[in-house]
Amino acid sequence: MPATAPQPFKVDVVWRGDALARAQARPETSRFAAIFAALERHGVVAEPAVWTEDLAGEVRIQLLAADGVLVWVNPVAENTGEDRRALDAVLREVAAAGTLASAHPDVIDRMGTKEVLYRTREMGWGSETHLYESLDALAAEFPGRVAEGPRVLKRSRGNGGIGLWKVERAAGLDVLVQEARDKNLRTMPPAPSAGR
């Protein structure tokens, strides 16, 4: 009996959309066309897997049939407040069934999206980075640091500039604050009151 040829590795590329985007998704017309092309050059079969909570069951079935999943879904969707809880539950199930999930939600949770900048600050790409583990720590430590020069504050979760502020000294004890996504400057005290 002749040996059967091994099946090519199959990867689903996941991004957020709606039912129409899912129905119309094509590798060559997606914003991930270069990724699809690179995978194809390496003999990997890649398919779009547009994620929408409304079709979670359908996407789940698709992902369970894949060898690997590449996920390009932000933790918080811009302007809609959507998050990845439902998708992360599906990804955990898919990974438990043996499919490689990149990146696994548990890895993302352990890294603490922005906290990884603090944990790796001593590596070649690191910089002067501080971690405020509580509101009291922020109130106690941040005013002295911003007095030394402009600082960037990042909350633990966020993407696309959500939860990212440039802070610099203003007149007196106040600071100027500018959110990355917004060009308006606000003047405010350098840190919230401790204990609030």
Secondary structure, DSSP 8 states (H G I E B T S, - for coil): ---------EEEEEEE--HHHHHH--GGGSTTHHHHHHHHHTT-EEEEEEE-GGGHHHHHHHHHT-SEEEEE--SB-TTT--BSHHHHHHHHHHHHTT-EEET-HHHHHHH-TTHHHHHTTTSTT--S-----SHHHHHHHHHHHHHTS-EEEE-SS--TTTTEEEEEE-STT-EEEEETT----EEE-SS--TT-
